[in-house]
Amino acid sequence: MTIIIKRMYNKAIWKYFWDINVFNIPFSLIIGLISGLLWSIIIFSSLGIVIGYLGYKTFKNNQYYVYYNLGLTKTSLLKKVWLLNMIISFLLFLIYIIIR
């Protein structure tokens, strides 16, 4: 039984991660086109999460009830998204330094 709950928990976190980054990635890419690739990576892991949160809150606010029922708060979800985005940004930064 706990394996099923853990799988639902992980799926919910990944779904939230993708839903936040649907707004974050285009914003970061636009900044990248204007200011450069390095700024795009920095925005992806910082301000882009806020933009993603605002977009999610605007268009999918009712879906937070699903996460509340799984025991996930907005704060815990955002912390997990921030951590995943920081890991991705660090890897992209390493690739940027190696290629440059």
Order of alpha helices (4+ residues) and beta strands (2+ residues): alpha-alpha-alpha-alpha-alpha
